Amino acid sequence: MRTGIVRIIGGATLSVLMASYMPLYAYADSYDISEGSITVSRDETAQTVTQEGNSAVQDKEDSDPVITSNAQEVNGVTLTIEASAGQEAEVTIQNLNINDSSDGDTPAILTTGEGDVKINLDGVNVVKSGDNCAGLQKENEGNLIITDNNATGSLEATGGFRGAGIGGGRYGTGTDITIEGGTVTATGGDYGAGIGGGYLDPEQVSL
């Protein structure tokens, strides 16, 4: 059973509240992004985690990493999630707070590759990006799915100047974005959509 409420706030802010009744989810290892930017990569062989400046986390296999800042605001870092063609990268963000609003052209979260990306929400997550970037910047060619397996998570994503809250940076489109659960608030910067494109129109956004 799933219930949903969709609410538009202002010109470029979109709020989505969805409650899902789903089983508890088993987490794998947790990684603190305050120690350096993190890249999660999924290919046909495995999913791995690499953290800048952390020799213990280099191409470490992890099928469901939990990325956190332990509710502390961190700056100048990016969570990159990439998936190769035909693959789905899956990441949980838990009490993640990234503020890159003063770092030009720096996205807080970036998705790349030809595959799909799934982001599970747990706790309170707040991400803000620099100019020309979306708060959660979707550049992967496949689907971006935002969900909440425990029905307790939220995401507040704010884009920089010309960037969407969730979707495209400057000149980027916000295609194939699906929100399946969680409380999601997306606020675009000037000329950016809440959920969708930066300077361009949104395409295929599902709530």
JOVEN-V583263 format. One record per backbone hydrogen bond with DSSP energy under -1.0 kcal/mol. CO is the residue of the C=O (numbers start at 1). NH is the residue of the N-H. If there is no record, write none. Layout:
{{CO,NH} {CO,NH}}
This chain:
{{1,21} {3,19} {5,17} {7,15} {12,188} {13,9} {14,186} {15,7} {16,184} {17,5} {18,182} {19,3} {29,66} {31,68} {32,35} {33,36} {37,52} {38,80} {39,50} {40,82} {41,48} {42,84} {46,43} {47,62} {48,41} {49,60} {50,39} {51,54} {54,57} {57,51} {60,49} {64,28} {65,92} {66,31} {67,94} {68,33} {69,72} {74,99} {78,38} {79,110} {80,40} {81,112} {82,42} {83,115} {84,87} {87,116} {89,118} {91,120} {92,67} {93,122} {95,69} {95,71} {96,126} {97,74} {98,128} {100,103} {103,106} {106,130} {108,79} {109,137} {110,81} {111,139} {112,83} {113,141} {115,142} {116,89} {117,145} {118,91} {119,147} {120,93} {122,95} {123,154} {125,156} {126,98} {127,158} {128,100} {130,133} {131,105} {132,170} {133,160} {135,109} {136,167} {137,111} {143,117} {144,178} {145,119} {146,180} {146,181} {147,121} {153,183} {154,125} {155,185} {156,127} {157,187} {158,129} {160,163} {161,132} {163,189} {164,135} {165,136} {166,196} {167,138} {168,164} {169,172} {172,198} {174,203} {176,144} {177,206} {178,146} {182,18} {183,155} {184,16} {185,157} {186,14} {187,159} {189,192} {190,162} {193,165} {194,166} {196,168} {197,193} {204,177} {206,179}}
